[in-house]
Amino acid sequence: MPRGPKGKKRTADAIGNAVMIGRIATGEIEDLTTDDGKNAAAVALGRMGGKARAAGMTAKKRSEIAKNAAATRWKDR
């Protein structure tokens, strides 16, 4: 059985995950949160956000953003 970030056992199948979500919704078990109070699932989705944003951009737009970032980075040197 897979383990979560705190070493807790998690189910690997869809039905087990659905049951766990139902238990969280009814208050039988606590939702998984990180030490700073953020939802662990939301943090994981936030990490994927950069890839999704880049996939939705054209190559020209990505190039403009990269050039602007490089200019800002090298401005003081």
N, CA and C of each residue as an Amber inpcrd file, in Angstrom:
protein
   231
   0.8440000  -1.1700000   0.0000000   0.0000000   0.0000000   0.0000000
   0.8970000   1.2430000   0.0000000   0.6020000   2.2460000  -0.8510000
   1.4230000   3.4570000  -0.8960000   1.3660000   4.2240000   0.4190000
   2.3890000   4.9890000   0.6520000   2.4440000   5.7940000   1.8690000
   2.4410000   7.2740000   1.5030000   1.8070000   8.0600000   2.3400000
   1.7280000   9.5020000   2.1330000   2.9800000  10.1960000   2.6270000
   3.0020000  11.5260000   2.5710000   4.1900000  12.2660000   2.9790000
   4.5270000  12.1220000   4.4590000   3.5630000  11.8150000   5.2830000
   3.7980000  11.6410000   6.7210000   3.9180000  10.1650000   7.0970000
   4.0220000   9.2740000   6.1020000   4.1480000   7.8610000   6.3610000
   2.8350000   7.1380000   6.5580000   1.7040000   7.8430000   6.3910000
   0.4020000   7.2030000   6.5600000   0.0950000   6.3500000   5.3370000
  -0.5600000   5.2200000   5.5690000  -0.9280000   4.3470000   4.4670000
  -2.0860000   4.9460000   3.6860000  -2.0130000   4.8390000   2.3610000
  -3.0720000   5.3250000   1.4770000  -3.4780000   4.2100000   0.5280000
  -4.7310000   4.2260000   0.1380000  -5.1840000   3.2290000  -0.8210000
  -4.7640000   3.6420000  -2.2230000  -4.4930000   2.6560000  -3.0740000
  -4.0380000   2.9340000  -4.4290000  -5.1640000   2.8260000  -5.4480000
  -6.3200000   2.3350000  -5.0510000  -7.4060000   2.1470000  -6.0110000
  -8.4170000   3.2890000  -5.9370000  -9.1960000   3.4490000  -7.0000000
 -10.1600000   4.5480000  -7.1040000 -11.2770000   4.4260000  -6.0690000
 -11.7410000   3.2210000  -5.8150000 -12.8340000   3.0380000  -4.8580000
 -12.3600000   3.3860000  -3.4490000 -11.1680000   2.9630000  -3.1100000
 -10.6190000   3.2950000  -1.8000000 -10.4450000   4.7970000  -1.6280000
 -10.0080000   5.4740000  -2.6950000  -9.8810000   6.9300000  -2.6310000
 -11.2390000   7.5930000  -2.4730000 -12.2640000   7.0720000  -3.1660000
 -13.6170000   7.6300000  -3.0490000 -14.1490000   7.4670000  -1.6270000
 -13.8900000   6.3340000  -1.0230000 -14.3240000   6.1030000   0.3580000
 -13.6130000   7.0740000   1.2960000 -12.3080000   7.2880000   1.0590000
 -11.5570000   8.2080000   1.9040000 -12.1040000   9.6310000   1.7690000
 -12.4330000  10.0570000   0.5520000 -13.0020000  11.3910000   0.3340000
 -14.3360000  11.5200000   1.0630000 -15.1500000  10.4660000   1.0030000
 -16.4250000  10.4810000   1.7230000 -16.2320000  10.6010000   3.2190000
 -15.2350000   9.9150000   3.7560000 -14.9640000   9.9950000   5.1970000
 -14.4650000  11.3840000   5.5950000 -13.6690000  11.9920000   4.7290000
 -13.2120000  13.3560000   5.0100000 -14.3950000  14.3080000   4.9950000
 -15.3050000  14.1370000   4.0160000 -16.4620000  15.0260000   3.8840000
 -17.4040000  14.9070000   5.0770000 -17.5460000  13.7060000   5.6170000
 -18.4470000  13.5200000   6.7570000 -17.7660000  13.7800000   8.0940000
 -16.4600000  14.0030000   8.0740000 -15.7430000  14.3240000   9.2990000
 -15.2480000  13.1160000  10.0650000 -15.3350000  11.9250000   9.4950000
 -14.8500000  10.7280000  10.1950000 -13.3340000  10.7610000  10.3530000
 -12.6350000  11.2710000   9.3300000 -11.1820000  11.4100000   9.4040000
 -10.8210000  12.8390000   9.0220000  -9.6260000  13.2620000   9.4170000
  -9.1680000  14.6190000   9.1240000  -8.5650000  14.6770000   7.7250000
  -8.6990000  15.8430000   7.0960000  -8.1070000  16.0740000   5.7850000
  -6.5950000  16.1890000   5.9330000  -5.8580000  15.7820000   4.8980000
  -4.4100000  15.8530000   4.9240000  -3.9710000  17.2920000   4.6840000
  -3.2220000  17.8370000   5.6120000  -2.6920000  19.1870000   5.4570000
  -1.2080000  19.1700000   5.7480000  -0.5020000  20.1610000   5.2270000
   0.9230000  20.2820000   5.4940000   1.1130000  21.0370000   6.8030000
   2.3600000  21.1980000   7.2270000   2.6530000  21.8700000   8.4980000
   2.2070000  23.3280000   8.5090000   2.2130000  23.9730000   7.3310000
   1.8350000  25.3840000   7.2920000   0.3340000  25.5740000   7.0990000
  -0.4480000  24.4980000   7.1810000  -1.8970000  24.5960000   7.1150000
  -2.4750000  24.5180000   5.7170000  -1.6270000  24.3490000   4.7070000
  -2.1230000  24.2660000   3.3360000  -2.5450000  22.8370000   3.0230000
  -3.5210000  22.6970000   2.1500000  -3.9910000  21.3860000   1.7290000
  -2.9190000  20.7440000   0.8500000  -2.5260000  19.5190000   1.1520000
  -1.4680000  18.8440000   0.4170000  -1.8320000  18.6600000  -1.0520000
  -3.0920000  18.3760000  -1.3450000  -3.5150000  18.2060000  -2.7350000
  -3.4130000  19.5250000  -3.4920000  -3.7580000  20.6210000  -2.8470000
  -3.6710000  21.9300000  -3.4950000  -2.2170000  22.3110000  -3.7640000
  -1.3310000  21.9600000  -2.8560000   0.0850000  22.2410000  -3.0520000
   0.6070000  21.4620000  -4.2550000   0.2130000  20.2000000  -4.3730000
   0.6440000  19.3870000  -5.5090000   0.1120000  19.9510000  -6.8190000
  -1.1350000  20.3930000  -6.8300000  -1.6920000  20.9860000  -8.0430000
  -0.9750000  22.2860000  -8.3860000  -0.5880000  23.0410000  -7.3990000
   0.1340000  24.2810000  -7.6460000   1.4780000  24.0390000  -8.2980000
   2.1320000  22.9460000  -7.9380000   3.4120000  22.6150000  -8.5590000
   3.2420000  22.2820000 -10.0350000   2.1030000  21.7180000 -10.3960000
   1.8500000  21.3710000 -11.7950000   1.4050000  22.5800000 -12.6060000
   1.0860000  23.6900000 -11.9490000   0.5500000  24.8530000 -12.6360000
   1.4880000  25.4530000 -13.6660000   2.7830000  25.4670000 -13.3950000
   3.7480000  26.0260000 -14.3350000   3.7710000  25.2720000 -15.6460000
   3.6980000  23.9650000 -15.5840000   3.6900000  23.1620000 -16.8060000
   2.4240000  23.4130000 -17.6070000   1.2980000  23.5140000 -16.9180000
   0.0370000  23.7640000 -17.6080000   0.0420000  25.1490000 -18.2430000
   0.6120000  26.1180000 -17.5490000   0.6860000  27.4800000 -18.0930000
   1.5760000  27.5070000 -19.3310000   2.7190000  26.8300000 -19.2800000
   3.6300000  26.8060000 -20.4230000   3.0100000  26.0860000 -21.6150000
   2.2250000  25.0590000 -21.3570000   1.6000000  24.3170000 -22.4590000
   0.5590000  25.1660000 -23.1730000  -0.0490000  26.1160000 -22.4710000
  -1.0710000  26.9590000 -23.0760000  -0.5180000  28.1670000 -23.8010000
   0.7960000  28.3910000 -23.7550000   1.4040000  29.5600000 -24.3870000
   2.0240000  29.2020000 -25.7210000   2.1310000  30.2050000 -26.5710000
   2.8370000  30.0100000 -27.8370000   4.3320000  30.1110000 -27.5740000
   5.1130000  29.6220000 -28.5200000   6.5640000  29.6830000 -28.3740000
   7.0340000  31.1350000 -28.3350000   6.3750000  32.0050000 -29.0960000
   6.7490000  33.4180000 -29.1210000   6.5290000  34.0640000 -27.7480000
   5.4090000  33.7690000 -27.1170000   5.0990000  34.3360000 -25.8000000
   6.0890000  33.8260000 -24.7470000   6.4160000  32.5290000 -24.7870000
   7.4010000  31.9760000 -23.8450000   8.7550000  32.6470000 -24.0340000
   9.1210000  32.9000000 -25.3020000  10.3890000  33.5530000 -25.6040000
  10.4160000  34.9760000 -25.0540000   9.3120000  35.7080000 -25.2070000
   9.2360000  37.0740000 -24.6800000   9.3950000  37.0850000 -23.1610000
   8.7360000  36.1600000 -22.4970000   8.8270000  36.0760000 -21.0370000
  10.2540000  35.7390000 -20.6090000  10.9010000  34.8120000 -21.3180000
  12.2690000  34.4180000 -20.9830000  13.2410000  35.5750000 -21.2060000
  13.0570000  36.3270000 -22.2990000  13.9320000  37.4750000 -22.5660000
  13.7680000  38.5440000 -21.4900000  12.5390000  38.7910000 -21.0900000
  12.2810000  39.7730000 -20.0390000  12.9140000  39.3300000 -18.7170000
  12.8030000  38.0550000 -18.3990000  13.3920000  37.5290000 -17.1630000
  14.9120000  37.6390000 -17.2020000  15.5140000  37.3250000 -18.3530000
  16.9680000  37.4140000 -18.4790000  17.4340000  38.8590000 -18.3630000
  16.7000000  39.7820000 -18.9780000  17.0730000  41.1940000 -18.8980000
  17.0050000  41.6840000 -17.4570000  15.9770000  41.2860000 -16.7430000
  15.8410000  41.6790000 -15.3400000  16.9520000  41.0630000 -14.4930000
  17.2800000  39.8230000 -14.7830000  18.2960000  39.1140000 -14.0040000
  19.6820000  39.7430000 -14.2040000  19.9980000  40.1860000 -15.4380000
  21.3220000  40.6980000 -15.7550000  21.3890000  42.2240000 -15.7180000
  20.3300000  42.8850000 -15.2860000  20.2530000  44.3480000 -15.3100000
  21.3500000  44.9960000 -14.4670000  21.6430000  44.4830000 -13.3120000
  22.5780000  45.1140000 -12.3830000  24.0320000  44.7180000 -12.6120000
  24.3190000  43.8910000 -13.5660000  25.7020000  43.4140000 -13.7450000
  26.4310000  44.1460000 -14.8250000
